[in-house]
Amino acid sequence: MRTLIVDDEPVARKILREELELLGSIEVVGEAENGEVALQKISSTKPDIVFLDIQMPVMSGFELLSRVNRGHLPVIVMVTAYDQYAIQAFQAGAVDYLLKPISQQRLAQAVERAKRIAEKPLQVAENLAHLQEIVPRGTTTSPKFRKIVGRLDEDFFLLSLDEVLAFQADGDATWIITSEKRYKATQNLKSIEERLQDSSFRRIHRNALVNIEQIRKLSMITSQRWILTLNNGDEFIVSKREARKVRDILKW
């Protein structure tokens, strides 16, 4: 398993490298002293696992997570001397959290867990999206659904809701529409709608959710039939059942 170590302390990186190399099944492909350098190395070395410290200068571990969003997505194992971030990290369900100093047995468990996850790229992407919902402890802000996982060919992308214009169901598939591309969603439209409550997305047809902040034009056909045009030029028919929501949008 190709592995990247990210920690601002050289001694900590050295100790972790030595412990990982003792496991035999790990190839350490690089080290980084902060999140900014780590982003570059994730792109160039394409590690399967990233052992990530949280508190670092330039860019923290959580800031790094918010920037890892497309193409090759590694499994993230959090490594820190502080236990107060454990709840946030474990919200992802499959990403491990190691407290320094790390015992060899605990490290081996984390690697085995990471290996199992790395074999499932969709789970890796969903976990990263979940991690990016985390709000640092001590704030009053509630975690929000901020990222959606989309697939393009064999790659998974973490898309910000701000860049999504609409979600459209087509048979068994659900598509994520952005200004430039269409990605295949990993969830159905109903599940996406449930997670998007209290957001800027509204259902305007049984097969479509649109971002009201991306509406360019509303054209009335009849009192209960509308055509909605988004900023990229895509047009959607508003169903009679959802016409009331169009009137709400006009008030907005």
C-alpha positions, 0 to 999 in steps of 0.5 A, a space after each residue: 500500500 502506497 503511503 504518505 505521511 503528513 506531520 509538521 514534526 520531523 521526528 514524528 514523521 521519522 518514527 511513523 515511517 520506521 514503524 510502518 516499514 516494519 509492517 512489510 506491506 507498506 511503501 512510504 512514497 513521501 512525507 509532507 510537513 503541512 497540508 499545502 505540500 501534502 496536496 501536491 504530493 497526493 496529486 503526484 504520488 497517488 498514495 493509497 493511504 495518508 497518515 494525517 496530522 491535524 494541527 499543522 502550520 500553513 494548512 491544517 489536517 481538516 483544511 487539507 481534507 476540504 481540498 482533497 476532492 477529485 481524481 485519486 482519493 486516498 484513505 485518510 487516517 488521522 494521527 494526532 496528540 490530541 483526543 478532542 477531535 476523535 468524535 469528528 474524525 469517527 463521524 466518517 465511520 471508516 477512517 481511523 484515528 490514532 493518538 500519539 504515541 502509537 503502538 505497533 499493534 494499533 498501527 497494524 490494525 489501522 493499516 489493515 482497516 485502511 487496506 479493506 477500505 482502499 479496495 472500495 473507491 466509492 466508500 473512500 469517496 463517501 468517507 471523505 465527503 462525510 469528513 468534510 462535513 465536520 465542524 471543529 469542536 468549540 463552534 456552534 455551527 452544526 455539520 452540514 451536507 456540503 459535498 456530493 460524490 459524483 462519478 466520471 468514468 472510473 474516477 470519483 469527484 467530491 463536488 461542492 453544492 455551490 457548483 451543482 446546478 441540478 440533480 436529474 433522474 433518468 431511469 435507474 441513474 441520477 445525474 449531477 449537472 454542473 456548468 461544465 459536466 454531468 457526473 453520475 451520482 452515487 445515491 438516488 434522487 430521493 436520498 439526495 433530496 432528504 440530505 438537501 433539506 434546508 438547502 437551496 435545492 428544490 424539487 420541480 419535477 419527480 425527476 429533478 431537483 434544481 439549485 434556485 441560486 442557479 436559475 436564470 429564467 422562468 417562463 410561464 406556459 400556463 398558470 400551472 406549467 413552467 419552463 425553468 432555465 438554468 445558468 448553463 442554458 439547460 431547461 427543465 419543465 416544472 410539473 403541475 404538482 410542483 408549480 407551487 414551489 415555482 411561485 415560492 421561488 418567484 417570491 424569493 
